[in-house]
Amino acid sequence: MNSVMSRKTFPAATLACLLSLFFASSAPAQQPTTPPAPAPSGTAQPAQTPSPATPGAQEPVNPDDHPFTLPVTVNEVNLIFTVTDKHGNFIPNLKQSDFALLDDQKAPARISSFTQQTNLPLRVGIVIDASTSIRTRFQFEQQAATEFLLQILKSRSDRAFVMGFDSTPAVTQDWTNNLDALETGVNKLRPGGGTALYDAVYSACRDKLLDISRGQEPVRRAMVLVSDGNDNQSRAYMDDAIKMCQRSETIIYAISTNWTPSRGKGDDVLQKMAGDTGGRAFFPPSVDEITAGFNSIEEELRSQYALTYTPADFKADGAFRTIYLFANDRRYSVRARKGYFSPKQ
């Protein structure tokens, strides 16, 4: 279900209609608006400019006629994404009109905002494989993770937590921006036991990241997963873990600890989990280069775009809705989550 949109080919006419939406609505509205009626599947209409509101005027509201004017907007989607060239370099200074978007196979009803976000508060979970299989590399992983935390938490509003896992996950430091406490949490981890990777990812998203995902303050949620990707004891399946990340709107950045010359099954697992959540998997060729992976994650978290939109034909039914976002300039690649779960009424 998560890959439906990435495999579907859309007619040229559909994409042309999509682009008209982005050109027509390049500036976000400054006053509350009632979006146009949802367009037919695969098409979009230019955003309507509302008449200025009369100060103090009160008009009767029919919930059936104005489903998108509630004070708390539950049907807006916040989409954070990264744009790179073929060499992996980040592309800055793009405009809304440089992209096209489909939500559940339909162009969005309205684009509320489009910005290049570089200073959103971070919510980062450091999830480290502490199973027997990575014992020989464990101490270096701890050192690199500590360095990463020291580099990335630059604001009082940033927060992180530390979780280790073998056959079970364990949080050794809860949400904090106290670097000493986070370092202590990393150093508390000890290798040993089996590997329940999917359980750990599922638990981190459900218990920690989902908990703060519905707050009023816009934040950037990410999980840094350090593992060889091999799971042998989870009760959850990989799809369960991915879906929970999508529910919590969390991007996975995976760093593989498999430093053998050939890619293994675990590497494919890390690649899929990162790709389906809009993140990226890193495969450093040696233990000495794991720090480079952390540096790339830090750069990416500070170099992303944010798009807020209202889907067409939105239903608060808890169903999964696919997202298809691409750059009009095909020299650029866009990484975004494959979809999201609508809130349940």
N, C-alpha and C positions, 0 to 999 in steps of 0.2 A: 504493500500500500504506500510505503514511503517513497517509492521510486516511480510512481505512475507518471508524474508530470515530466520527469527528466527523460522518459522514453517516448513521450508523445510528440508527434510532429504536427505543427500548426500551420494552416494555410497562410500564404503571404498576405491575403486580405485581412485575416484576423490580426496579424502583427501590425499591419498598417493602422488599423483602428486603434490598437493599443497605444501606438506612439502618439496619436492625436490627443489622447487623454493626458499624457505626460507633458506635451508641449502646452496644452491649454490650461493646465493647473499647476504651473511651475511655482507660483507663489501661494503659500498657505493662507487660508482665510483668517482675518483678524477678528471676526465676529462669529458667534454661533450660527451655523447654517443647517438648512435641511437639505440633504443630498438629493440628487435626482433619483428617479425611479430606477431600480436595477436594470442594467442593459441585458439584452438577450445573450445567451451563452457565447463567449468568445468575442464580444464586441464591447465598445465603450463609448460613452457620450461625453462631450466636454462638460466640465463642472459649471454649474449655473451660478451667476453672481446674484446674491440675495439683495432685496431692498433693505436700506438701512433701518434698523430697529428704532422705534420711537421710545425714548427714555421713559421708563415707568409704565409703559403700556402693557396690559395683561390681556392675552387672548386665550379663549378656551382651547384646550389641547385635547384632541382625540388620540389616544394611544395607538389606535389602528392607523391613523393618518400620518403620525409622526413617530415612528418607532425608534429613531436615532437621536432624540433630543432629551434623553434622560440626563440628569446632572452627572451621574457616574456612567461613563461610556464603557460598556462591557464588550462592545463589538468592534473596537478599534484594535488593529494589529500593529505591534511594534516590531519591525524587522531590522535587524542589524546584519550587515553583510560586508564582505571584503572584496576589493577589486585588485587584481594583479595582472601583469603582462605574462608572456610565455616564459620569462626568466624568474618569475616569482616576485618581481618588484611591485611594490604598492603604487597604485595610480591615484593621486590626489586631485582635488579641484574639479571633479565631475559634477554635472548638473542633473536635475531630475529628468530632463528630457533625453539624457543619455541612456536611459534604461526603459525596459518594458516589463510588465508584471501581469501574471495571471494568478488568481486565487480561486481554487476549486474550479478551474477551467474557465473562469470569467474574469474580465477586467474589473478592477475595483470601482466601487461607486464614487469614491472621493479620496484624494490624497490630502491628508491634513498637514503633513510637514515632511521636509526632506533636508537633512543636514549632514555635514561631515563631522561626526562626533569624535572628539579626541580627548575629552575630559569627563566623560561619564564616570560616576563612582563604580568601582569594580567590586564584584562579589565572586571570589575565586576559591574553588575547592581543590586542594592539593591531595590527590589520591594516589598512594604509593603501594606498589606490590611488595609485600613483605613475606612472600612465600619462600620455601626452601630453594626453588629453582633459580632465584636471582641472588642467592647468598653471597657469591663472590663479587658482585657488583654493588652490593647494598650500601656500603659506606660512602662510595662516591655518589650514589643517587641522593643520599641524605645531604651531602655537602652541596651538590648542585641545586637541590630544591631550596636549601636555605639561602643560597646566593640569589636565586630567582625571586624569592619573597622579599629580600632586601632591596632588589632593584625595582620591583613592580609596585609595591605598596608605597606610593609617594604622597598620598593625600590622607587627611584625617577621615575622609568619608569612605576610603577603601576598606574592605574587610576580606579576611580569608579564614579558612579552617583547614585542619590537617586530619586526614583519615588514612590509616594503614589497613591492609587486608592480607590475610592468608586464607584459611578456611572460613573465617568470619571477618566482617569489617569492624573497625574500632576507631572512634574519633578520639585522638589524643590532644587536640586543641580545638575548642569551639570558635565561633565567629569572633574575630578580634582584629585590631590593627596594631596590636602590641607585637613588635618584631621579636623581642626576647621570648615572649610566650610561644609564638609560632615556631621559633627555632627549637625551643624545648620540646614542643610537640613532635617535631620531626625526629629529634634525637631520642625520643622515647621508643620509637619503633624498633622492633627486633625481628629478624627473619626467622621463619620456621613454619612448617605446616603446608597444607595444600593450597590451591588457588581457586578462590571463588570471585572471579573478576566481575561477572555479571551482577552478582548479588551486591557487590560493593558499589558499582555504578548506580544501580537501582536505588540502593539505600541512600547514597549521597544526594541524589536528586530528590527523592521523595521526602527525606527527613530534614535536609538542610537547605537545598536550593529552591525547591518548590515552596518552602516555608516563607521565603522572602520575595517570591516572584510576583506576587499580586499587590505589592505595596504601591503607594502613591509616587514615591521617588523613582525616576527612571534610573536604572542601573544596568550594568553589563555583567551578565552571569556566564561564568566559564568554569570548566573543570580541566585541570591539568592531570592527566592520567599517565603514570610512569609504570610500565609493565612490559612483559614479553608477549602478552595477549593470549596466553594459553590458560584455559579454564578447565578445571577438572572436578570442581565440587559445588558449583552453583545450583541452587534450586530454580532460580530465574533463568529464562532464556535470553539470548542476545537481543531479540526483538523487544522483549519486556523492558530491558535496560534502555534501549534507544527510545522507546515510546515515553518512558518516564522522563528522560532528558528533554524530549519535545514538549511534554506537559509543563515542565519547569522552565522552558525556554532557555536551556543551558547548552552552550557550545562546548564540545569536547576537543581538547588539544592533547593528542596522544604522543608520547615519546617511547619508542620501542627500545627495550634493553636486549634485543636479539642482535648481537654483533657478529654473527656468523656470516660468511659471504653470501649465502642464499636466503631469500625471503621465505619464511615459514607460514604455517596456517595462522599462528597468532598475529603475525603482521597484517594478514588480510582482515582479521577481526578488528584490529585497531584502525585500519584504514576505513572500514565500513562504518564503525561507530562515529568516527570523526566526520566522515563525509556526510552522513545522514543528519547530523546536527549542525552542519555549517562550519565545522572546524577543519582541522588539518592534522595529519599524522606525520611524525618525523622519524627518520631511520638513521640515526648517527652511526657512522661506520666503526666507531670505537668508543670506549668508555670516556676517553678524554674529550670527546666532542659533544657530549650530552649538553654541556653548557650552551653551545651554539643553538641548540633546539629551544632552550628556555629563552634565549635572547630574541629569537624569531617570534616566539609567542608574545613576549612583552611588546615588541614593535607592532605586531598585528593588533593587539588589544587597544593600542593607542592610535590606530590608523584605519578606522572603520567608518562606514556610512550608516545612517539611521533613517528609516522610512516609516512613517505612520500613515495608515490608510484604513478606510472603512470598506469591508468586502461587500460585493453585490450579493443579493439573495442570501443574506446572513441568517442562520438559524442557531439559536442557543440550545443545541441538542447534545453537546458533548462529543460530536463526531469529529473525526480527523479531516482536516482540509489541507489539500496540497498547495504548495507554493512553487511557481515557476518564474524565476527572475533572471534576466540576462542583459548584458550590455549591447547596445546597438552596434558599437565598434567591436567586431568579432576578434580583434587582436587582444581583447581583454577577457579575462575569466572572472566570473562572479561566484563567490562561495557564500551560500546562505542555507539556513535550515530548509529541509524538504517540505515542511508543513507544520501544523500546530493543531491542537485540540480546542475547539470552541468551548467557551464556558457553558456549563449546564445550568439551565434556568431553574 
